[in-house]
Amino acid sequence: MFEVDKEKCIHCGLCIKDCSPKALQFDDEKFPVIDEQKCFKCQHCLAVCPVGAISVCGKKPENSDKIYFQNSDMILNLIKSRRSIRHYKQENIAPHKMQKLKDMLKFVPTGVNFHKLHFAFIDDIEVMNDFRDYVNGKVKDALTTKPVKAIARKFRRYTKAIIDGQDILFRGAPHMVVVSTPVNAPCYNVDPFIALSYFELYAQSMNIGTCWCGLVEFCLIIMPELSDYLKIPQGYKASYVMLFGEPDIKFARTIQPEPFEIESVQKGEFRKLKFKEKMQRYFWNLK
């Protein structure tokens, strides 16, 4: 699991310094050795070694990419120019683009390196159309012939449009990805959204449009057969949905949003909260 090329190792100790679970230490010859019970396979030791002396988990340094510093202004422009896309070309994206999107996902960070996210892709427009027709039909049925209060409440803004046959849920997108996480994952409520955020920005860099889709996420909750159709494993929760495809609209410039509230915290004494204030904070934090 862990190998050191003793001819390359310069005994700098960077791998030991950056080992979060403290699984590494020097041996008597000042070569790093590992406690495999502590290691959670983050590969930081492989990545930080300046001379490429460490192999871990079957991964060798010569098979890793070099790290290049990126232009921060270009990355900021990418972030500024991202928009939710609701108009798509009715065609599959190129296979090489689809594969690059899938390959990128193995690099997304997860809490304590719990690397067990599941991604269900609909990467063929014909499959997407079948899925779309089924879900739209079930929602329309629930809004008309046998109204369901939860559905009527969730879709009340769009009820007329859905009944009239408009594709409000999927916006005509040719593709969809659903990210799921084990119900016992340590960061189950955060990891999926980090993953889709990475996915979205990488897609934007390839001129692939995306749209976060809470309405379809709600459908996954109330229609368990959808999770079975998407081959989401047992014991996993379907966490969120992202639509994507070649955009059929082009934005000419960034928007000019109002800033969020940002507070720079100053040094000061902690204030003793009254009981009511404490309870309010507990309530808000647990929401």
Residue frames relative to the residue before (quaternion, step in Angstrom):
aa qw qx qy qz dx dy dz
M 1.0000 0.0000 0.0000 0.0000 0.00 0.00 0.00
F 0.8048 0.1230 -0.0297 0.5798 3.59 0.98 -0.81
E 0.0349 0.8056 -0.5871 0.0709 3.56 -0.68 1.13
V 0.1609 -0.7676 0.6150 0.0812 3.54 -1.12 0.77
D 0.3091 -0.7078 0.6035 0.1980 3.56 -0.90 0.96
K 0.2897 -0.8157 0.4770 0.1521 3.57 -0.12 1.29
E 0.6092 0.5439 -0.3585 0.4522 3.59 1.18 -0.40
K 0.7055 0.4390 -0.2599 0.4919 3.60 1.15 -0.56
C 0.5900 0.6262 -0.3681 0.3526 3.58 1.01 -0.84
I 0.1833 -0.7933 0.5750 0.0805 3.58 -0.89 1.01
H 0.4720 -0.7230 0.4109 0.2926 3.60 1.28 0.37
C 0.2888 0.7980 -0.4905 0.1980 3.61 1.10 0.60
G 0.3801 -0.7641 0.4517 0.2601 3.60 1.15 -0.51
L 0.3826 0.7389 -0.4857 0.2676 3.62 1.20 0.15
C 0.6281 0.5398 -0.3424 0.4438 3.57 1.01 -0.76
I 0.6593 0.4969 -0.2999 0.4780 3.57 1.03 -0.81
K 0.6444 0.5417 -0.3126 0.4400 3.56 0.96 -0.88
D 0.7757 0.3689 -0.1855 0.4774 3.57 0.92 -0.91
C 0.4843 0.6568 -0.4467 0.3668 3.60 1.23 0.17
S 0.3420 -0.7953 0.4658 0.1833 3.57 -0.19 1.29
P 0.7542 0.3692 -0.2479 0.4831 3.67 0.81 -0.80
K 0.4293 -0.7243 0.4429 0.3081 3.60 1.33 0.17
A 0.2809 0.7830 -0.5006 0.2397 3.54 0.97 0.95
L 0.7097 0.4330 -0.2482 0.4972 3.61 1.24 -0.33
Q 0.1067 0.7571 -0.6432 0.0406 3.52 -1.24 0.58
F 0.5638 -0.5882 0.4500 0.3657 3.59 -1.24 0.34
D 0.3365 -0.6889 0.5925 0.2474 3.53 -1.20 0.58
D 0.7674 -0.3708 0.2458 0.4618 3.60 -1.25 -0.14
E 0.7011 0.4314 -0.2611 0.5041 3.58 1.18 -0.52
K 0.4668 -0.7020 0.4017 0.3576 3.57 1.35 0.15
F 0.4384 0.5986 -0.5203 0.4229 3.51 0.94 1.07
P 0.4981 -0.6637 0.4538 0.3248 3.62 -0.97 0.75
V 0.0597 -0.7545 0.6529 0.0299 3.54 -1.12 0.82
I 0.3416 -0.7806 0.5035 0.1429 3.55 -1.14 0.66
D 0.2801 -0.6734 0.6538 0.2017 3.50 -1.31 0.58
E 0.3036 -0.8140 0.4639 0.1732 3.58 -0.08 1.29
Q 0.5888 0.5861 -0.3738 0.4124 3.60 1.14 -0.47
K 0.6985 0.4523 -0.2689 0.4850 3.57 1.15 -0.58
C 0.5878 0.6216 -0.3654 0.3668 3.61 1.08 -0.67
F 0.1004 -0.7933 0.5936 0.0910 3.60 -0.94 0.82
K 0.5864 -0.6816 0.3325 0.2846 3.54 1.13 0.87
C 0.2780 0.7790 -0.5175 0.2190 3.60 0.98 0.76
Q 0.3205 -0.7860 0.4618 0.2574 3.60 1.28 -0.43
H 0.2982 0.7631 -0.5233 0.2344 3.61 1.13 0.43
C 0.6213 0.5530 -0.3528 0.4287 3.59 1.01 -0.74
L 0.6392 0.5132 -0.3160 0.4777 3.58 1.02 -0.78
A 0.7117 0.4849 -0.2569 0.4385 3.56 0.93 -0.96
V 0.7295 0.4575 -0.2554 0.4396 3.60 0.97 -0.80
C 0.5427 0.6448 -0.4086 0.3504 3.63 1.12 -0.51
P 0.3717 -0.7794 0.4559 0.2157 3.63 -0.47 1.14
V 0.7542 0.3683 -0.2049 0.5034 3.61 1.14 -0.47
G 0.4761 -0.6998 0.4305 0.3134 3.62 1.23 0.12
A 0.3348 0.7764 -0.4741 0.2457 3.57 0.96 0.84
I 0.7172 0.4611 -0.2399 0.4641 3.60 1.20 -0.37
S 0.0649 -0.7355 0.6734 0.0367 3.52 -1.11 0.90
V 0.0253 0.8080 -0.5850 0.0656 3.58 -0.93 0.87
C 0.8418 0.1332 -0.1223 0.5087 3.58 -1.12 0.72
G 0.6719 -0.4984 0.2940 0.4623 3.59 1.12 0.61
K 0.5824 0.5690 -0.3676 0.4493 3.59 1.30 0.11
K 0.1897 -0.7937 0.5725 0.0794 3.57 -0.89 0.99
P 0.5830 -0.6350 0.3731 0.3430 3.62 -0.93 0.83
E 0.6322 0.5541 -0.3485 0.4146 3.61 1.03 -0.65
N 0.6686 0.4854 -0.3034 0.4747 3.59 1.24 -0.27
S 0.5587 0.5868 -0.3903 0.4372 3.60 1.29 0.10
D 0.5018 -0.6283 0.5006 0.3206 3.56 -1.24 0.48
K 0.4937 -0.5999 0.5262 0.3456 3.53 -1.24 0.44
I 0.4056 -0.6993 0.5330 0.2496 3.56 -1.20 0.53
Y 0.1081 -0.7869 0.6069 0.0290 3.54 -0.86 1.05
F 0.4238 -0.6812 0.5284 0.2777 3.57 -1.01 0.77
Q 0.3109 -0.7816 0.5227 0.1387 3.53 -0.87 1.05
N 0.5529 -0.5886 0.4773 0.3465 3.52 -1.28 0.44
S 0.3657 -0.7760 0.4696 0.2088 3.59 -0.37 1.21
D 0.6185 0.5413 -0.3536 0.4466 3.60 1.07 -0.62
M 0.6503 0.5065 -0.3180 0.4685 3.59 1.02 -0.77
I 0.6451 0.5068 -0.3237 0.4714 3.58 1.01 -0.78
L 0.6368 0.5150 -0.3271 0.4715 3.59 1.01 -0.78
N 0.6376 0.5177 -0.3289 0.4661 3.59 1.01 -0.76
L 0.6108 0.5447 -0.3419 0.4619 3.58 1.07 -0.74
I 0.6643 0.4945 -0.2953 0.4764 3.58 0.97 -0.90
K 0.6704 0.5091 -0.2978 0.4502 3.58 0.92 -0.91
S 0.7350 0.4580 -0.2370 0.4403 3.57 0.96 -0.86
R 0.4817 0.6681 -0.4439 0.3530 3.60 1.22 -0.13
R 0.0292 0.7836 -0.6186 0.0485 3.56 -0.89 0.96
S 0.5075 -0.5947 0.5104 0.3583 3.56 -1.18 0.45
I 0.2264 -0.7884 0.5629 0.1013 3.57 -0.79 1.07
R 0.0506 -0.8129 0.5800 -0.0141 3.57 -0.82 1.06
H 0.6829 0.3607 -0.2833 0.5686 3.57 1.30 0.38
Y 0.0058 -0.8354 0.5454 -0.0680 3.57 -0.49 1.22
K 0.5025 -0.5884 0.5314 0.3447 3.53 -1.25 0.47
Q 0.4047 -0.7292 0.5023 0.2285 3.55 -0.96 0.87
E 0.5241 0.5798 -0.4348 0.4474 3.51 0.50 1.28
N 0.5546 -0.5807 0.4738 0.3616 3.55 -1.26 0.41
I 0.4548 -0.6262 0.5363 0.3369 3.55 -1.13 0.55
A 0.6631 -0.5178 0.3560 0.4067 3.57 -1.20 0.52
P 0.5817 -0.6221 0.3922 0.3476 3.63 -0.93 0.86
H 0.6591 0.5117 -0.3335 0.4387 3.61 0.95 -0.76
K 0.6208 0.5189 -0.3434 0.4768 3.60 1.14 -0.60
M 0.6392 0.5255 -0.3258 0.4574 3.57 0.96 -0.86
Q 0.6713 0.4977 -0.3072 0.4552 3.58 0.92 -0.86
K 0.6331 0.5270 -0.3332 0.4588 3.59 1.02 -0.76
L 0.6281 0.5261 -0.3345 0.4657 3.59 1.03 -0.73
K 0.6712 0.4912 -0.2957 0.4698 3.57 0.93 -0.88
D 0.6688 0.5168 -0.3054 0.4386 3.57 0.91 -0.92
M 0.6135 0.5764 -0.3463 0.4141 3.59 1.07 -0.72
L 0.6231 0.6198 -0.3408 0.3338 3.56 1.01 -0.85
K 0.6033 0.5709 -0.3802 0.4070 3.61 1.07 -0.47
F 0.6603 0.5102 -0.3087 0.4566 3.60 1.25 -0.24
V 0.4976 0.6623 -0.4520 0.3307 3.63 1.18 -0.14
P 0.4642 -0.6974 0.4674 0.2823 3.60 -0.98 0.78
T 0.0782 -0.7686 0.6330 0.0499 3.54 -1.24 0.61
G 0.6248 -0.5629 0.3904 0.3747 3.56 -1.17 0.57
V 0.8465 -0.0361 -0.0675 0.5269 3.57 -0.91 1.09
N 0.5577 -0.6463 0.3615 0.3751 3.56 1.16 0.77
F 0.2628 0.7528 -0.5424 0.2647 3.57 1.03 0.87
H 0.0543 -0.8841 0.4634 -0.0264 3.50 0.48 1.35
K 0.4395 0.7138 -0.4361 0.3273 3.57 0.66 1.11
L 0.2518 0.7521 -0.5608 0.2376 3.57 1.01 0.71
H 0.2024 -0.7511 0.6144 0.1319 3.56 -1.24 0.51
F 0.1200 -0.7930 0.5959 0.0398 3.57 -0.90 0.98
A 0.1286 -0.7771 0.6141 0.0497 3.56 -0.73 1.11
F 0.1231 -0.8129 0.5687 0.0266 3.57 -0.53 1.21
I 0.1280 -0.6876 0.7002 0.1434 3.50 -1.20 0.65
D 0.0118 0.8558 -0.5124 0.0702 3.54 -0.09 1.33
D 0.6601 0.4078 -0.3296 0.5379 3.57 1.23 0.49
I 0.4894 -0.7114 0.4197 0.2797 3.56 -0.70 1.08
E 0.6131 0.5439 -0.3627 0.4436 3.62 1.08 -0.59
V 0.6379 0.4968 -0.3198 0.4939 3.58 1.03 -0.77
M 0.6321 0.5363 -0.3258 0.4546 3.56 1.01 -0.84
N 0.6578 0.5133 -0.3178 0.4505 3.59 0.94 -0.84
D 0.6279 0.5186 -0.3361 0.4731 3.60 1.04 -0.71
F 0.6572 0.5029 -0.3007 0.4740 3.57 0.93 -0.93
R 0.6463 0.5324 -0.3048 0.4539 3.56 0.95 -0.96
D 0.6784 0.4990 -0.2979 0.4495 3.60 0.84 -0.99
Y 0.6506 0.5196 -0.3245 0.4489 3.58 0.97 -0.83
V 0.7035 0.4643 -0.2753 0.4622 3.59 0.79 -1.05
N 0.6546 0.5044 -0.3223 0.4617 3.59 0.88 -0.89
G 0.6477 0.5256 -0.3185 0.4503 3.59 1.01 -0.80
K 0.6624 0.5035 -0.3063 0.4626 3.58 0.96 -0.86
V 0.6580 0.4998 -0.3106 0.4698 3.58 0.99 -0.85
K 0.6504 0.5121 -0.3166 0.4631 3.59 0.92 -0.89
D 0.6397 0.5261 -0.3174 0.4619 3.57 1.00 -0.83
A 0.6776 0.4968 -0.2884 0.4593 3.57 0.97 -0.89
L 0.6828 0.4798 -0.2808 0.4740 3.58 1.17 -0.55
T 0.7570 0.3685 -0.1943 0.5034 3.59 1.20 -0.37
T 0.8254 0.2857 -0.1703 0.4561 3.58 0.10 -1.26
K 0.8021 0.0293 -0.0163 0.5963 3.61 1.04 -0.64
P 0.1751 -0.8429 0.4986 0.1011 3.57 0.43 1.23
V 0.1707 -0.7557 0.6278 0.0752 3.52 -1.02 0.94
K 0.5117 -0.6967 0.4003 0.3042 3.57 -0.63 1.14
A 0.6652 0.5153 -0.3197 0.4357 3.60 0.85 -0.93
I 0.6765 0.4770 -0.2895 0.4806 3.57 0.96 -0.87
A 0.6459 0.5233 -0.3262 0.4501 3.58 0.92 -0.87
R 0.6586 0.5040 -0.3056 0.4679 3.57 1.03 -0.78
K 0.6807 0.5031 -0.2902 0.4464 3.59 0.90 -0.93
F 0.7980 0.3162 -0.1425 0.4929 3.57 0.92 -0.88
R 0.3147 0.8037 -0.4788 0.1609 3.60 1.23 0.17
R 0.6107 0.5544 -0.3612 0.4350 3.63 1.09 -0.61
Y 0.7909 0.3426 -0.1309 0.4899 3.55 1.10 -0.78
T 0.3261 0.8031 -0.4690 0.1697 3.60 1.28 -0.03
K 0.6916 0.4780 -0.2969 0.4528 3.59 0.75 -1.01
A 0.6637 0.5112 -0.3131 0.4474 3.59 0.91 -0.91
I 0.6520 0.5075 -0.3169 0.4658 3.60 0.99 -0.83
I 0.6596 0.4995 -0.3082 0.4695 3.57 0.91 -0.88
D 0.6710 0.4884 -0.2892 0.4770 3.60 1.11 -0.68
G 0.6025 -0.6183 0.3390 0.3738 3.59 1.28 0.03
Q 0.4517 0.6760 -0.4724 0.3404 3.60 1.19 0.23
D 0.4168 -0.7111 0.5130 0.2397 3.58 -1.05 0.81
I 0.0394 -0.8420 0.5374 -0.0242 3.54 0.51 1.24
L 0.6668 0.5365 -0.3143 0.4109 3.58 0.96 -0.83
F 0.8280 0.2698 -0.0979 0.4818 3.57 0.72 -1.09
R 0.3098 -0.8018 0.4701 0.2006 3.60 1.32 -0.11
G 0.6426 -0.5618 0.3280 0.4047 3.58 1.07 0.64
A 0.3567 0.7569 -0.4880 0.2486 3.60 1.22 0.21
P 0.4066 -0.7328 0.4910 0.2377 3.61 -0.94 0.82
H 0.7918 0.2191 -0.0997 0.5613 3.57 1.23 -0.40
M 0.0733 -0.7793 0.6218 0.0250 3.52 -1.31 0.42
V 0.0773 -0.7586 0.6422 0.0783 3.55 -1.18 0.62
V 0.1439 -0.7669 0.6228 0.0580 3.54 -1.01 0.94
V 0.1661 -0.7835 0.5921 0.0886 3.59 -0.77 1.02
S 0.0725 -0.7949 0.6023 -0.0067 3.53 -0.94 1.02
T 0.1501 -0.7866 0.5949 0.0700 3.54 -1.20 0.52
P 0.5728 -0.5721 0.4344 0.3950 3.60 -1.07 0.56
V 0.5369 -0.6486 0.4275 0.3291 3.58 -0.96 0.79
N 0.7101 0.4196 -0.2659 0.4991 3.61 1.20 -0.37
A 0.3485 0.7454 -0.5035 0.2635 3.60 1.20 0.28
P 0.5439 -0.6552 0.4038 0.3345 3.63 -0.91 0.80
C 0.7865 0.1808 -0.1038 0.5814 3.62 1.11 -0.60
Y 0.0604 0.8646 -0.4955 0.0581 3.56 0.98 0.92
N 0.7085 0.4716 -0.2613 0.4553 3.58 1.09 -0.68
V 0.7170 0.4293 -0.2393 0.4943 3.61 1.25 -0.17
D 0.6390 0.5946 -0.3346 0.3551 3.58 0.82 -1.03
P 0.6729 0.5077 -0.3352 0.4209 3.67 0.78 -0.84
F 0.6841 0.4862 -0.2941 0.4573 3.59 1.00 -0.77
I 0.5818 0.5366 -0.3688 0.4875 3.58 1.16 -0.55
A 0.6618 0.5258 -0.3066 0.4378 3.57 0.90 -0.96
L 0.7026 0.4558 -0.2791 0.4698 3.59 0.86 -0.91
S 0.5898 0.5537 -0.3723 0.4549 3.60 1.13 -0.50
Y 0.6346 0.4998 -0.3169 0.4970 3.58 1.02 -0.81
F 0.6423 0.5407 -0.3143 0.4431 3.57 0.93 -0.96
E 0.6738 0.5255 -0.2921 0.4294 3.54 0.88 -1.00
L 0.7016 0.4606 -0.2824 0.4647 3.59 0.84 -0.94
Y 0.6374 0.5042 -0.3394 0.4736 3.58 1.02 -0.70
A 0.6200 0.5302 -0.3348 0.4715 3.59 1.04 -0.75
Q 0.6314 0.5390 -0.3232 0.4543 3.57 0.98 -0.87
S 0.6491 0.5268 -0.3224 0.4440 3.60 0.99 -0.79
M 0.7164 0.3880 -0.2398 0.5280 3.60 1.25 -0.41
N 0.4911 -0.6824 0.4040 0.3605 3.57 1.32 0.34
I 0.4340 0.6312 -0.5031 0.4002 3.55 0.98 0.93
G 0.3470 -0.7661 0.5096 0.1817 3.55 -0.72 1.07
T 0.1137 -0.7918 0.5989 0.0387 3.56 -1.16 0.66
C 0.0261 -0.7796 0.6243 0.0425 3.55 -1.30 0.33
W 0.3874 -0.6935 0.5618 0.2311 3.56 -0.83 1.04
C 0.1124 -0.8514 0.5124 0.0016 3.59 -0.73 1.02
G 0.1515 -0.8284 0.5376 0.0430 3.54 0.04 1.32
L 0.6043 0.5716 -0.3653 0.4179 3.60 1.09 -0.61
V 0.6816 0.4530 -0.2939 0.4937 3.60 0.95 -0.81
E 0.5799 0.5632 -0.3707 0.4574 3.59 1.12 -0.62
F 0.6375 0.5128 -0.3176 0.4793 3.59 1.04 -0.77
C 0.6333 0.5322 -0.3288 0.4556 3.59 1.03 -0.77
L 0.6196 0.5386 -0.3437 0.4559 3.59 1.06 -0.70
I 0.6326 0.5392 -0.3267 0.4498 3.59 1.10 -0.70
I 0.7846 0.3617 -0.1760 0.4719 3.57 0.82 -1.00
M 0.7298 0.3294 -0.2190 0.5576 3.62 1.26 -0.19
P 0.1840 -0.8427 0.4939 0.1100 3.62 0.26 1.19
E 0.5642 0.6040 -0.3937 0.4023 3.60 1.15 -0.42
L 0.5718 0.5941 -0.3836 0.4159 3.59 1.20 -0.46
S 0.6423 0.5155 -0.3241 0.4655 3.59 0.99 -0.79
D 0.6331 0.5157 -0.3270 0.4756 3.57 1.06 -0.73
Y 0.6443 0.5249 -0.3104 0.4616 3.59 0.99 -0.86
L 0.7123 0.4460 -0.2416 0.4852 3.58 1.03 -0.83
K 0.4165 -0.7421 0.4370 0.2912 3.59 1.35 0.09
I 0.2491 0.7495 -0.5589 0.2529 3.56 1.00 0.87
P 0.4797 -0.7192 0.4121 0.2876 3.61 -0.62 1.08
Q 0.6071 -0.5207 0.4546 0.3920 3.53 -1.31 0.41
G 0.7875 0.2945 -0.2301 0.4900 3.58 -1.02 0.80
Y 0.6225 0.5054 -0.3439 0.4886 3.58 1.30 0.19
K 0.2788 -0.7362 0.5941 0.1654 3.54 -1.18 0.67
A 0.3790 -0.6928 0.5659 0.2369 3.57 -0.86 0.97
S 0.2043 -0.8597 0.4630 0.0685 3.55 -0.29 1.30
Y 0.7980 -0.1790 0.1231 0.5621 3.59 0.88 -0.79
V 0.3381 -0.7405 0.5638 0.1397 3.51 -1.36 0.46
M 0.0353 -0.7702 0.6356 0.0409 3.55 -1.11 0.74
L 0.2851 -0.7290 0.6031 0.1535 3.54 -0.92 1.02
F 0.0922 0.8098 -0.5779 0.0418 3.59 -1.10 0.56
G 0.2323 0.7532 -0.5951 0.1569 3.53 -1.32 0.38
E 0.6777 -0.4423 0.3707 0.4558 3.53 -1.33 -0.05
P 0.3869 -0.7488 0.4785 0.2464 3.64 -0.60 1.03
D 0.2701 -0.7423 0.5915 0.1619 3.54 -1.15 0.71
I 0.6785 0.3580 -0.2844 0.5750 3.55 1.20 0.66
K 0.1564 -0.7903 0.5872 0.0778 3.56 -1.08 0.68
F 0.2911 -0.7544 0.5662 0.1600 3.56 -0.81 1.03
A 0.3790 -0.7639 0.4893 0.1826 3.54 -0.96 0.92
R 0.8084 0.0530 0.0131 0.5861 3.59 1.14 -0.49
T 0.5735 -0.5656 0.4519 0.3835 3.56 -1.29 0.18
I 0.5027 -0.6089 0.5053 0.3481 3.55 -1.31 0.24
Q 0.3629 -0.7072 0.5593 0.2355 3.58 -1.34 0.02
P 0.0503 -0.8595 0.5082 0.0205 3.60 0.47 1.19
E 0.5252 -0.5832 0.5103 0.3517 3.51 -1.29 0.43
P 0.5040 -0.6737 0.4369 0.3181 3.63 -0.93 0.76
F 0.4793 -0.6102 0.5408 0.3248 3.52 -1.27 0.49
E 0.5724 -0.5630 0.4517 0.3889 3.55 -1.26 0.25
I 0.0310 -0.7954 0.6044 -0.0318 3.57 -0.72 1.10
E 0.1059 -0.8068 0.5810 0.0134 3.56 -0.77 1.08
S 0.2254 -0.7384 0.6200 0.1400 3.56 -0.91 0.94
V 0.3117 -0.7888 0.5045 0.1615 3.56 -0.41 1.24
Q 0.2332 -0.7754 0.5775 0.1041 3.54 -0.92 1.00
K 0.5932 -0.5639 0.4335 0.3770 3.54 -1.20 0.47
G 0.2625 0.7616 -0.5586 0.1978 3.57 -0.90 0.89
E 0.6218 -0.5452 0.4028 0.3921 3.55 -1.26 0.11
F 0.4852 -0.6296 0.5171 0.3175 3.55 -1.17 0.62
R 0.3359 -0.7515 0.5373 0.1836 3.55 -0.84 1.00
K 0.4136 -0.6861 0.5369 0.2644 3.57 -0.99 0.79
L 0.2985 -0.7886 0.5156 0.1524 3.54 -0.59 1.18
K 0.4784 -0.6217 0.5341 0.3152 3.53 -1.19 0.61
F 0.6864 -0.5077 0.3249 0.4068 3.58 -1.18 0.51
K 0.6630 0.5087 -0.3086 0.4543 3.58 0.89 -0.92
E 0.6456 0.5156 -0.3194 0.4641 3.59 0.99 -0.81
K 0.6257 0.5358 -0.3315 0.4599 3.56 1.01 -0.82
M 0.6789 0.4973 -0.2973 0.4511 3.57 0.84 -0.97
Q 0.6275 0.5315 -0.3341 0.4606 3.57 1.03 -0.76
R 0.6604 0.5065 -0.3048 0.4631 3.57 0.95 -0.90
Y 0.6221 0.5319 -0.3358 0.4662 3.58 0.99 -0.82
F 0.6658 0.5161 -0.2991 0.4482 3.55 0.88 -1.00
W 0.6905 0.4775 -0.2919 0.4583 3.60 0.82 -0.97
N 0.6724 0.5123 -0.2994 0.4425 3.58 0.97 -0.85
L 0.7168 0.4421 -0.2535 0.4759 3.57 1.11 -0.64
K 0.4597 0.6961 -0.4453 0.3254 3.61 1.23 -0.16
